[in-house]
Amino acid sequence: MNIDKKISQLIKEIEQHNIHYYIKNDPTISDNEYDLLLRQLEKLEKAYPEKILANSPTQRVGAKPEHGFTPIQHTVPMLSLSNAMNKNEIIAFDKQISKVFGNNIEYVAEPKLDGVAVEVVYKNGELVHGSTRGDGYIGEDITSNLKTIKSIPLRLNKQLTSPEIIEVRGEVFIYKEDFEKLNNQRLKKQKNLFANPRNCASGSLRQLDPKITACRPLVVNFYGLGKYKGKNIDNQYDFIKTLPELGLPSNSLIQKGLGVDFLIHYYDLMEQKRRDLDYEIDGVVFKVNSFEKQNILGNRSRSPRWAIAGKLKSEQATTTVIDIVVQVGRTGAITPVAKLNPVKVGGAIISNATLHNQQEIDRKDIRIGDKVLIQRAGDVIPEIVKVISSKRSQKSIRYLLPTHCPSCNSRLHRQDEEAVMRCQDSYNCPEQKKAAIKYFVSKNCMDIDGFGDKLVEQLIEQGKVENISDIFHLNYDDLIVLERMAKKSVNKLILSIFKSKKTNLWRFINGLGIKNIGESASKLLESKYKTLDRVLSINYEELIKLDEIGDVMAQSIVTFFEKENNKKNIQRCVEGGLAFIEQQTNLPLKNEKFVITGTINNYKRSEIKKILENKGARVSSSVNLKTNYLICGENPGETKIAKAHKLNIKIIYQEDFLDLIKV
């Protein structure tokens, strides 16, 4: 047979089997038979490399990008969705739509998959590129990684006439069972486990080496349309039904219906089905079905008016409190933590939940041995919702916080109006020392590379480090005797310590771990007082006059610097070579106050903060009368946006932000 014809026939046959497997969920051959076809194709392509086609199933794994991921602009913005936090807000959404079009609007409803949003572009049936959503306007080109996902066809079903161009939006995710298998494999290889399927999917798509992505069990469901030139489609539901015909997978639970009753019915249905689905969802999505009506309704700056995401209640599970232990923080705060029988909640295995303080334990009447209902608050933070009293054993044990520190045995105290118990012996408490030194060397403080938690523990246990000033006096002989510290790693750490000695004053102040004083207050002190000597000499009356420094913070600062041990510790840091970078005088954003909400493409929140602060700006976490600008990225907080509008605060979006940082 003609080689070209044979290769073309094999590609066509493999593509058809992919459609049956990934789209129709009805495989027509066994995995072994499929692998045999793929090997035949690989063998032919190896013998005739000049005949390899770009859309061949063997070409899914390409080369690494030379310079990371490049930005790519979306032809049609990939906007985020506004959230409905409960049924009342879903009803309010329908009322807004009904004001324009009357009652009984036709909607399309679908599960909101908990994955990573992507766009894939086909021209004349051929996959040309794929990207992340990014900020909705500019994403990152991840074509090489998306090509490794077998449920994404490299070319559309050739049995149909392909659109001239079609930009499809979808969610990359991992099935629960596949995620468990992947983590079990990593456990056997003693590799770190992934926290949940979404994190795994996100990390997999951001691998620079597509071979790594290809090893992850990623799948995709498509649900949205960008630019389109092809056979006329006038509504969302018909678009969804067209996807499988083209070879593009969509979700089988997508439905259409009329009016608010349909919306509530579907919301309740997904609430019931959620636990039994073989993939994670974090809500439902409702869209006006008609494309014409969508165009009439239009978009807000960051979200469409014709769609909304209904958030489901946090997923809950039942487990047992097997113990309650206390943790000692760097400021001496004593935090009780419930040790739980491990249980899966919202895609993550939960074995601990903070109990905050004794009052919280008493309020919920949590006892060791109790059956409890837990959830991840906001699908993130594990918490005990309530005790299942009907299942309480007579052997359950009431818990009281200890009267003495579990680390140093000094008596615990609770200050007026504080719910937290504290160990006040910061100089002799081993756990406080460890926590304080770990904090001092961390990224937002002295940023000493290579100074990990285990190293800190070794140094304290062997008496090499008692307090932060000892770090600046460590030498080669101190470090070479430690576990896992060879000559190369010792020299590297000594260099990191040396580099850290020339730093910003605010980093050092922050690293001191003064109670109630964080990064923002540390930067304010540097901005106002310039030098360490001046900071050491400030009094309560001066501090209380500063914006953002209240009575409690002022008292904490003065008390800390009055203590002789702290003065000696700071002086010994200076004797060890600590020096401070002189502040810039040309600061174009000096005294401007910013708040950030959402995510900005290509920038971490910490990077944006650093850029702004290097230009003299102050960055806060909440919008108030003193805020000058709100920087708004993808998935912004609706409350912050609403407050910014109410207070007439300027909102800066992606494009304006990029211009701003050039200032």
C-alpha positions as CSV (number, residue, x, y, z in Angstrom):
1,M,0.0,0.0,0.0
2,N,1.1,3.6,-0.7
3,I,2.9,4.9,2.5
4,D,1.1,8.3,2.5
5,K,-2.2,6.5,2.3
6,K,-1.3,4.0,5.0
7,I,-0.2,6.8,7.4
8,S,-3.3,8.9,6.6
9,Q,-5.6,5.8,7.2
10,L,-3.9,5.0,10.5
11,I,-4.3,8.6,11.7
12,K,-8.0,8.6,10.7
13,E,-8.6,5.3,12.4
14,I,-6.9,6.5,15.7
15,E,-8.8,9.7,15.6
16,Q,-12.1,7.9,15.3
17,H,-11.2,5.6,18.2
18,N,-10.4,8.8,20.2
19,I,-13.9,10.2,19.5
20,H,-15.5,6.9,20.7
21,Y,-13.3,6.8,23.8
22,Y,-13.2,10.5,24.9
23,I,-16.5,11.9,23.4
24,K,-19.0,9.1,23.3
25,N,-17.6,7.1,26.3
26,D,-18.1,4.0,24.1
27,P,-14.7,2.5,23.1
28,T,-14.9,0.1,20.1
29,I,-11.5,-1.5,20.7
30,S,-9.4,-2.6,23.7
31,D,-6.5,-0.5,25.0
32,N,-4.0,-3.1,23.7
33,E,-5.5,-2.9,20.2
34,Y,-5.4,0.9,20.3
35,D,-1.7,0.8,21.4
36,L,-1.0,-1.6,18.5
37,L,-2.4,0.9,16.0
38,L,-0.3,3.7,17.6
39,R,2.8,1.6,17.4
40,Q,2.2,0.8,13.7
41,L,2.0,4.6,13.0
42,E,5.1,5.3,15.1
43,K,7.0,2.5,13.2
44,L,6.0,4.0,9.8
45,E,6.9,7.5,10.8
46,K,10.3,6.4,12.1
47,A,11.0,4.7,8.8
48,Y,9.7,7.7,6.8
49,P,10.3,10.8,9.0
50,E,9.8,13.1,6.0
51,K,6.1,12.0,6.0
52,I,5.3,12.9,9.6
53,L,2.2,15.2,9.7
54,A,1.9,17.9,12.3
55,N,-1.5,16.6,13.4
56,S,-0.4,13.0,13.8
57,P,-1.4,11.5,17.2
58,T,2.3,10.7,17.7
59,Q,3.2,14.4,17.7
60,R,1.4,15.3,20.9
61,V,4.6,15.7,22.9
62,G,6.8,18.4,21.5
63,A,10.0,20.2,22.6
64,K,10.4,22.5,25.6
65,P,9.8,26.2,24.9
66,E,13.1,28.1,24.9
67,H,12.0,31.1,26.9
68,G,9.1,30.0,29.0
69,F,5.5,30.7,28.1
70,T,4.8,33.7,25.8
71,P,1.8,36.0,26.2
72,I,-1.1,35.5,23.8
73,Q,-4.0,37.9,23.3
74,H,-7.6,36.5,23.3
75,T,-9.6,37.6,20.2
76,V,-12.7,37.7,22.4
77,P,-12.1,38.3,26.1
78,M,-12.4,35.3,28.4
79,L,-14.3,37.0,31.2
80,S,-14.8,35.6,34.6
81,L,-18.3,35.1,36.1
82,S,-20.0,36.9,38.9
83,N,-20.9,34.7,41.8
84,A,-24.3,33.9,43.3
85,M,-23.6,32.7,46.9
86,N,-27.0,31.3,47.5
87,K,-30.5,30.7,45.9
88,N,-31.7,34.2,46.7
89,E,-28.9,35.6,44.5
90,I,-29.8,33.2,41.7
91,I,-33.4,34.4,41.9
92,A,-32.1,38.0,41.8
93,F,-30.1,37.2,38.7
94,D,-33.2,35.9,36.9
95,K,-35.1,39.0,38.0
96,Q,-32.5,41.2,36.3
97,I,-32.7,39.2,33.1
98,S,-36.5,39.2,33.2
99,K,-36.6,43.0,33.5
100,V,-35.2,43.1,29.9
101,F,-36.9,40.1,28.3
102,G,-39.9,39.2,30.5
103,N,-40.4,35.9,32.4
104,N,-39.6,32.3,31.4
105,I,-36.2,33.0,29.9
106,E,-34.5,30.0,28.4
107,Y,-31.3,29.2,30.2
108,V,-28.5,26.6,29.8
109,A,-27.2,25.1,33.1
110,E,-23.9,23.2,33.5
111,P,-21.6,22.0,36.4
112,K,-18.8,24.4,37.2
113,L,-15.8,22.1,36.9
114,D,-13.0,22.7,39.4
115,G,-10.1,22.8,37.0
116,V,-8.1,25.3,34.8
117,A,-9.8,27.4,32.1
118,V,-8.1,27.2,28.7
119,E,-8.8,28.3,25.1
120,V,-8.0,26.1,22.0
121,V,-8.1,27.6,18.5
122,Y,-8.8,25.6,15.3
123,K,-8.4,27.0,11.8
124,N,-9.9,24.9,9.0
125,G,-10.1,22.0,11.4
126,E,-6.4,22.1,12.5
127,L,-5.3,23.0,16.1
128,V,-3.2,26.1,15.8
129,H,-2.7,27.2,19.4
130,G,-4.0,27.0,22.9
131,S,-3.7,29.2,26.0
132,T,-4.6,29.8,29.6
133,R,-7.3,32.4,30.4
134,G,-4.8,34.7,32.2
135,D,-6.5,37.9,33.1
136,G,-9.2,37.4,30.5
137,Y,-7.5,39.5,27.9
138,I,-4.0,38.1,27.7
139,G,-3.2,34.5,28.5
140,E,-0.1,32.3,28.1
141,D,0.7,30.1,25.1
142,I,0.6,26.5,26.4
143,T,0.0,24.9,23.0
144,S,2.7,22.2,23.5
145,N,1.2,21.1,26.8
146,L,-2.4,21.1,25.6
147,K,-1.4,18.9,22.6
148,T,-0.4,16.2,25.1
149,I,-4.0,15.9,26.3
150,K,-5.5,13.0,24.3
151,S,-9.1,14.3,24.6
152,I,-8.1,17.4,22.7
153,P,-8.1,16.5,19.0
154,L,-5.2,17.8,17.0
155,R,-7.7,18.2,14.1
156,L,-11.5,18.3,14.1
157,N,-13.6,15.4,12.9
158,K,-12.9,15.3,9.2
159,Q,-16.3,13.6,8.5
160,L,-17.8,17.1,9.0
161,T,-17.1,20.4,7.3
162,S,-14.9,22.2,9.8
163,P,-15.5,25.8,10.7
164,E,-13.1,28.2,9.1
165,I,-12.2,29.3,12.6
166,I,-13.5,28.2,16.0
167,E,-12.1,29.3,19.4
168,V,-13.4,26.9,22.1
169,R,-13.1,27.5,25.8
170,G,-13.1,24.7,28.3
171,E,-11.8,23.4,31.6
172,V,-8.8,21.0,32.0
173,F,-9.3,18.7,35.0
174,I,-8.5,15.3,36.4
175,Y,-11.0,12.6,37.4
176,K,-11.0,11.7,41.1
177,E,-9.9,8.1,40.5
178,D,-7.0,9.1,38.2
179,F,-5.9,11.7,40.8
180,E,-5.8,9.0,43.5
181,K,-3.8,6.6,41.3
182,L,-1.3,9.4,40.4
183,N,-0.8,10.3,44.1
184,N,-0.4,6.6,45.0
185,Q,2.3,6.3,42.3
186,R,4.1,9.4,43.8
187,L,3.8,8.0,47.3
188,K,5.6,4.8,46.2
189,K,8.3,6.9,44.6
190,Q,8.5,9.0,47.8
191,K,7.6,12.2,45.9
192,N,5.5,15.0,47.3
193,L,1.7,14.5,46.9
194,F,-0.6,16.9,45.1
195,A,-3.1,18.6,47.4
196,N,-6.1,18.2,45.1
197,P,-7.0,17.6,41.4
198,R,-7.2,21.3,40.5
199,N,-3.7,22.1,41.8
200,C,-2.3,19.1,40.0
201,A,-4.0,20.2,36.7
202,S,-2.8,23.7,37.1
203,G,0.8,22.7,37.8
204,S,0.8,20.2,35.0
205,L,-0.2,22.8,32.4
206,R,2.6,25.1,33.6
207,Q,5.3,22.6,33.1
208,L,8.0,23.8,30.7
209,D,8.6,20.2,29.6
210,P,5.6,18.8,27.7
211,K,6.8,15.3,28.5
212,I,5.9,15.9,32.2
213,T,2.4,17.2,31.2
214,A,1.9,14.1,29.0
215,C,2.4,11.8,32.0
216,R,-0.5,13.5,33.9
217,P,-4.0,12.2,33.4
218,L,-5.5,15.4,32.2
219,V,-8.8,15.6,30.4
220,V,-10.9,18.5,29.1
221,N,-14.6,19.5,28.7
222,F,-15.5,22.4,26.4
223,Y,-18.3,24.8,27.2
224,G,-17.7,28.2,25.7
225,L,-17.2,29.9,22.3
226,G,-14.9,32.7,21.3
227,K,-14.4,33.8,17.7
228,Y,-16.3,31.7,15.3
229,K,-16.7,31.5,11.5
230,G,-18.7,28.6,10.3
231,K,-22.2,27.1,10.1
232,N,-24.7,29.3,11.9
233,I,-25.2,28.6,15.6
234,D,-27.6,30.9,17.4
235,N,-27.7,29.6,20.9
236,Q,-25.5,28.0,23.7
237,Y,-27.3,24.7,23.8
238,D,-26.9,24.0,20.1
239,F,-23.3,25.0,20.3
240,I,-22.8,22.4,23.1
241,K,-24.5,19.7,21.0
242,T,-22.2,20.6,18.0
243,L,-19.0,20.0,20.0
244,P,-19.1,16.2,20.1
245,E,-19.8,16.1,16.4
246,L,-16.6,18.0,15.8
247,G,-14.7,15.6,18.2
248,L,-14.6,18.1,21.1
249,P,-15.7,16.7,24.5
250,S,-18.4,18.5,26.5
251,N,-20.2,17.7,29.8
252,S,-23.0,15.2,29.8
253,L,-24.9,17.0,32.6
254,I,-25.6,20.2,30.6
255,Q,-29.3,21.0,30.4
256,K,-31.6,23.7,29.2
257,G,-34.9,24.9,30.7
258,L,-37.2,27.8,31.3
259,G,-37.2,30.4,34.1
260,V,-36.2,30.6,37.7
261,D,-37.8,27.3,38.6
262,F,-35.4,25.5,36.3
263,L,-32.4,27.3,37.8
264,I,-33.3,26.3,41.3
265,H,-34.1,22.8,40.3
266,Y,-30.7,22.4,38.6
267,Y,-28.9,24.0,41.5
268,D,-30.6,21.5,43.9
269,L,-29.8,18.6,41.5
270,M,-26.1,19.4,41.4
271,E,-26.1,19.8,45.2
272,Q,-27.3,16.2,45.5
273,K,-25.1,14.8,42.7
274,R,-21.9,16.6,43.7
275,R,-20.5,13.9,46.0
276,D,-21.3,11.1,43.5
277,L,-19.6,12.7,40.5
278,D,-16.3,11.2,39.4
279,Y,-14.8,14.7,39.1
280,E,-14.7,17.8,41.4
281,I,-17.1,20.7,40.8
282,D,-17.2,24.0,42.8
283,G,-20.6,25.3,41.6
284,V,-23.0,25.5,38.7
285,V,-23.1,28.0,35.8
286,F,-26.2,29.5,34.3
287,K,-26.3,31.2,30.9
288,V,-29.0,32.9,28.9
289,N,-29.3,30.4,26.0
290,S,-29.9,32.8,23.1
291,F,-26.7,34.4,21.7
292,E,-28.8,37.3,20.5
293,K,-30.1,38.0,24.0
294,Q,-26.5,37.6,25.3
295,N,-25.4,40.3,23.0
296,I,-28.2,42.6,24.0
297,L,-27.3,42.2,27.7
298,G,-23.6,42.7,27.0
299,N,-20.8,42.6,29.6
300,R,-19.6,44.4,32.6
301,S,-15.9,45.3,32.8
302,R,-14.9,41.9,34.0
303,S,-18.0,39.6,33.7
304,P,-20.9,39.0,31.4
305,R,-24.4,40.1,32.4
306,W,-26.0,37.1,30.8
307,A,-24.3,34.4,33.0
308,I,-23.6,33.7,36.7
309,A,-21.8,31.1,38.7
310,G,-23.9,29.6,41.5
311,K,-21.6,28.6,44.4
312,L,-22.6,25.3,46.1
313,K,-22.4,24.8,49.9
314,S,-19.0,23.8,51.1
315,E,-18.6,20.0,50.9
316,Q,-18.9,18.3,54.2
317,A,-17.8,15.0,55.7
318,T,-18.0,13.1,58.9
319,T,-15.0,11.9,60.9
320,T,-13.7,11.4,64.4
321,V,-11.6,13.6,66.6
322,I,-8.8,11.3,67.7
323,D,-6.8,13.9,69.7
324,I,-6.4,17.6,70.4
325,V,-2.9,19.0,70.5
326,V,-1.5,22.5,70.9
327,Q,0.9,24.4,68.7
328,V,3.1,27.2,70.0
329,G,3.5,30.1,67.5
330,R,6.4,32.5,67.2
331,T,4.7,35.1,69.4
332,G,3.8,32.5,72.0
333,A,0.2,32.1,70.9
334,I,-1.2,28.7,71.9
335,T,-3.4,27.2,69.2
336,P,-5.4,24.0,69.8
337,V,-5.6,21.7,66.7
338,A,-7.9,18.7,66.3
339,K,-6.3,15.6,65.0
340,L,-8.8,13.8,62.8
341,N,-9.2,10.4,61.2
342,P,-8.2,11.3,57.6
343,V,-11.2,12.0,55.4
344,K,-11.6,13.3,51.9
345,V,-13.4,16.7,51.6
346,G,-13.6,18.6,48.4
347,G,-10.8,16.7,46.7
348,A,-8.3,17.0,49.6
349,I,-7.5,14.6,52.4
350,I,-8.1,16.4,55.8
351,S,-6.4,15.2,59.0
352,N,-6.2,18.4,61.0
353,A,-8.5,21.3,61.8
354,T,-7.7,24.4,63.9
355,L,-9.9,25.0,66.9
356,H,-8.6,28.5,67.4
357,N,-9.0,28.8,71.2
358,Q,-10.6,27.4,74.3
359,Q,-13.8,29.5,73.8
360,E,-14.3,28.0,70.4
361,I,-13.9,24.4,71.8
362,D,-16.4,25.2,74.6
363,R,-18.9,26.9,72.2
364,K,-19.0,23.9,69.9
365,D,-18.5,21.4,72.8
366,I,-15.8,19.5,70.9
367,R,-14.4,16.5,72.8
368,I,-11.8,13.9,72.0
369,G,-13.5,10.9,70.5
370,D,-16.5,12.9,69.1
371,K,-17.9,12.3,65.7
372,V,-17.9,15.6,63.9
373,L,-19.0,17.2,60.7
374,I,-16.2,19.0,58.9
375,Q,-15.9,21.2,55.9
376,R,-13.3,23.3,54.0
377,A,-14.5,26.8,54.6
378,G,-14.7,28.4,51.2
379,D,-13.6,25.0,49.9
380,V,-10.1,25.9,51.3
381,I,-9.6,25.9,55.2
382,P,-10.6,22.8,57.2
383,E,-13.0,23.5,60.1
384,I,-15.3,21.6,62.4
385,V,-18.8,22.7,61.7
386,K,-20.4,20.8,64.6
387,V,-20.4,17.8,66.8
388,I,-22.8,15.0,66.0
389,S,-24.1,14.7,69.5
390,S,-26.3,11.7,68.8
391,K,-23.2,9.7,68.1
392,R,-21.2,10.8,71.2
393,S,-19.5,8.0,73.1
394,Q,-19.6,7.9,76.9
395,K,-15.8,7.6,76.6
396,S,-15.5,11.0,74.9
397,I,-13.1,13.3,76.8
398,R,-13.6,17.0,77.5
399,Y,-10.6,19.1,76.6
400,L,-9.0,22.0,78.5
401,L,-5.9,23.9,77.3
402,P,-2.9,23.2,79.4
403,T,-2.0,25.8,82.1
404,H,1.7,25.5,81.1
405,C,3.5,25.7,77.8
406,P,4.0,22.2,76.3
407,S,7.4,23.4,74.9
408,C,9.1,25.1,77.9
409,N,6.7,24.4,80.8
410,S,6.3,28.1,81.7
411,R,2.9,29.3,82.9
412,L,0.5,30.4,80.1
413,H,-1.3,33.8,80.3
414,R,-4.2,35.5,78.6
415,Q,-4.1,39.2,78.2
416,D,-7.2,41.4,78.6
417,E,-9.7,41.1,75.7
418,E,-7.6,38.4,74.0
419,A,-9.1,35.0,73.4
420,V,-5.6,33.5,72.9
421,M,-3.5,32.0,75.6
422,R,0.3,32.8,75.3
423,C,3.6,31.6,76.5
424,Q,5.5,34.7,77.5
425,D,9.0,33.1,77.8
426,S,10.1,33.9,74.3
427,Y,13.8,33.6,75.2
428,N,13.7,30.1,76.5
429,C,10.8,28.4,74.7
430,P,12.2,26.0,72.1
431,E,9.1,26.1,69.9
432,Q,8.9,29.9,69.9
433,K,12.6,30.0,69.0
434,K,12.1,27.7,66.1
435,A,9.1,29.6,64.8
436,A,10.8,33.0,65.3
437,I,14.0,31.9,63.4
438,K,12.0,30.3,60.6
439,Y,10.1,33.5,60.3
440,F,13.2,35.7,60.4
441,V,14.9,33.8,57.4
442,S,11.6,33.5,55.4
443,K,11.0,35.2,52.0
444,N,9.1,38.2,53.4
445,C,11.7,38.9,56.0
446,M,15.5,38.4,55.5
447,D,14.9,36.0,52.6
448,I,17.9,33.7,53.2
449,D,17.9,31.1,50.5
450,G,18.6,27.5,51.6
451,F,17.7,28.1,55.2
452,G,14.9,25.5,55.5
453,D,12.8,24.4,58.5
454,K,14.8,21.2,59.1
455,L,18.1,23.2,59.1
456,V,16.7,25.6,61.7
457,E,15.6,22.7,63.9
458,Q,19.1,21.1,63.7
459,L,20.9,24.3,64.5
460,I,18.7,24.9,67.6
461,E,18.9,21.3,68.8
462,Q,22.7,21.3,68.5
463,G,23.0,24.7,70.3
464,K,24.5,26.5,67.2
465,V,21.7,29.0,67.1
466,E,19.8,30.5,70.1
467,N,18.4,33.6,68.6
468,I,18.3,35.5,65.3
469,S,21.6,37.2,65.8
470,D,23.5,33.9,65.9
471,I,22.6,33.4,62.2
472,F,25.0,36.2,61.2
473,H,27.8,34.6,63.2
474,L,27.6,31.1,61.7
475,N,30.7,29.8,60.1
476,Y,31.8,26.8,57.9
477,D,32.7,24.6,60.9
478,D,29.2,25.2,62.5
479,L,27.4,24.0,59.4
480,I,29.6,21.2,57.9
481,V,28.8,18.9,60.9
482,L,25.1,19.0,60.3
483,E,23.1,16.3,58.5
484,R,22.8,16.7,54.7
485,M,25.2,19.6,54.7
486,A,28.1,18.9,52.2
487,K,30.8,21.4,51.3
488,K,28.9,22.8,48.4
489,S,25.7,23.4,50.3
490,V,27.5,24.9,53.3
491,N,29.3,27.4,51.0
492,K,26.1,28.2,49.3
493,L,24.3,28.9,52.6
494,I,27.2,31.0,53.9
495,L,26.9,33.1,50.7
496,S,23.1,33.5,51.2
497,I,23.7,34.7,54.7
498,F,26.3,37.2,53.6
499,K,24.0,38.5,50.9
500,S,21.1,38.9,53.3
501,K,23.2,41.2,55.5
502,K,22.7,44.1,53.1
503,T,18.9,44.5,53.1
504,N,16.0,46.9,53.5
505,L,15.3,48.1,57.0
506,W,11.6,47.0,56.8
507,R,12.7,43.4,56.1
508,F,14.7,43.4,59.4
509,I,11.9,45.0,61.4
510,N,9.4,42.5,60.0
511,G,11.8,39.7,60.8
512,L,12.0,40.7,64.4
513,G,8.5,39.2,64.8
514,I,7.1,42.1,66.9
515,K,3.6,41.1,68.1
516,N,0.9,42.8,66.0
517,I,3.5,44.2,63.5
518,G,3.6,42.8,60.0
519,E,5.0,43.7,56.7
520,S,2.9,46.8,56.1
521,A,3.6,48.4,59.5
522,S,7.3,47.6,59.0
523,K,7.4,49.4,55.7
524,L,5.6,52.3,57.3
525,L,8.3,52.5,60.0
526,E,11.1,52.5,57.4
527,S,9.3,55.1,55.3
528,K,8.8,57.4,58.3
529,Y,12.0,57.0,60.3
530,K,14.6,55.9,57.7
531,T,17.3,54.5,60.1
532,L,17.4,51.7,62.6
533,D,18.7,54.0,65.3
534,R,15.7,56.3,64.8
535,V,13.3,53.3,64.9
536,L,14.8,52.1,68.2
537,S,14.3,55.5,69.8
538,I,10.6,56.1,68.9
539,N,8.1,56.6,71.7
540,Y,4.4,55.8,72.1
541,E,3.3,59.4,71.5
542,E,5.0,59.6,68.1
543,L,3.7,56.2,66.9
544,I,0.1,56.8,67.8
545,K,0.0,59.8,65.5
546,L,0.8,57.6,62.4
547,D,-1.8,56.4,60.0
548,E,-2.5,52.7,60.5
549,I,-0.7,52.5,63.8
550,G,-3.2,52.2,66.6
551,D,-2.9,51.9,70.4
552,V,-2.2,48.2,70.4
553,M,0.4,48.3,67.7
554,A,2.2,51.3,69.2
555,Q,2.4,49.6,72.6
556,S,3.7,46.4,71.0
557,I,6.5,48.3,69.3
558,V,7.6,50.3,72.3
559,T,7.4,47.3,74.6
560,F,9.6,45.2,72.2
561,F,12.3,47.8,71.9
562,E,12.4,48.5,75.6
563,K,13.4,45.0,76.5
564,E,17.1,44.6,77.1
565,N,17.4,41.2,75.5
566,N,15.9,42.5,72.2
567,K,18.3,45.5,72.2
568,K,21.3,43.1,72.7
569,N,20.0,40.8,69.9
570,I,19.7,43.7,67.5
571,Q,23.1,45.1,68.4
572,R,24.7,41.7,67.8
573,C,23.0,41.5,64.3
574,V,24.7,44.8,63.4
575,E,28.0,43.6,64.8
576,G,27.6,40.5,62.5
577,G,27.6,42.8,59.4
578,L,23.9,43.8,59.1
579,A,23.6,47.0,57.0
580,F,20.6,48.7,55.3
581,I,20.0,49.7,51.7
582,E,19.5,53.5,51.4
583,Q,15.9,54.4,50.5
584,Q,15.2,55.8,47.0
585,T,14.2,59.4,46.8
586,N,12.7,59.4,43.3
587,L,9.5,57.5,44.0
588,P,6.7,58.2,41.4
589,L,4.0,56.5,43.5
590,K,5.1,57.8,46.9
591,N,2.2,57.8,49.4
592,E,-0.3,56.4,46.9
593,K,-2.4,53.6,48.5
594,F,-3.3,50.5,46.5
595,V,-5.5,47.5,47.1
596,I,-5.2,44.4,44.8
597,T,-8.0,42.0,44.0
598,G,-8.0,39.0,41.7
599,T,-5.0,37.7,39.7
600,I,-3.0,39.6,37.1
601,N,-1.6,37.6,34.2
602,N,2.1,36.8,34.5
603,Y,2.4,38.3,38.0
604,K,2.1,36.8,41.4
605,R,0.4,39.0,44.1
606,S,3.7,39.3,45.9
607,E,5.4,40.5,42.7
608,I,2.8,43.2,42.1
609,K,3.1,44.4,45.7
610,K,6.9,44.5,45.4
611,I,6.8,46.6,42.2
612,L,4.4,49.1,43.7
613,E,6.3,49.4,46.9
614,N,9.6,49.9,45.1
615,K,7.9,52.9,43.5
616,G,6.9,54.3,46.9
617,A,3.3,53.0,47.0
618,R,1.6,51.5,50.0
619,V,-0.4,48.2,49.5
620,S,-3.3,47.4,51.8
621,S,-5.6,44.4,52.0
622,S,-8.9,46.3,52.3
623,V,-10.6,49.2,50.4
624,N,-11.3,52.3,52.5
625,L,-11.5,56.1,52.3
626,K,-7.6,56.2,52.2
627,T,-7.4,53.9,49.1
628,N,-6.4,55.7,45.9
629,Y,-6.5,52.8,43.5
630,L,-7.9,49.3,43.2
631,I,-6.0,46.9,40.9
632,C,-8.4,44.5,39.5
633,G,-7.4,41.1,37.9
634,E,-9.2,37.9,37.1
635,N,-11.8,36.5,39.6
636,P,-11.9,39.8,41.6
637,G,-13.6,40.1,44.9
638,E,-17.1,41.6,44.2
639,T,-17.2,43.3,47.7
640,K,-14.0,45.2,47.0
641,I,-15.2,46.3,43.5
642,A,-18.6,47.4,44.9
643,K,-16.8,49.4,47.7
644,A,-14.4,51.0,45.2
645,H,-17.4,52.2,43.1
646,K,-19.2,53.5,46.2
647,L,-16.1,55.5,47.4
648,N,-15.3,56.6,43.8
649,I,-11.9,54.9,43.9
650,K,-10.2,54.5,40.5
651,I,-10.1,50.8,39.3
652,I,-7.0,49.8,37.3
653,Y,-7.4,46.8,35.0
654,Q,-4.7,44.7,33.3
655,E,-3.8,47.1,30.4
656,D,-3.7,50.1,32.7
657,F,-1.6,48.2,35.3
658,L,1.1,47.4,32.7
659,D,1.2,51.1,31.8
660,L,1.4,52.1,35.5
661,I,4.4,49.9,36.3
662,K,6.3,51.5,33.4
663,V,6.1,54.9,35.3
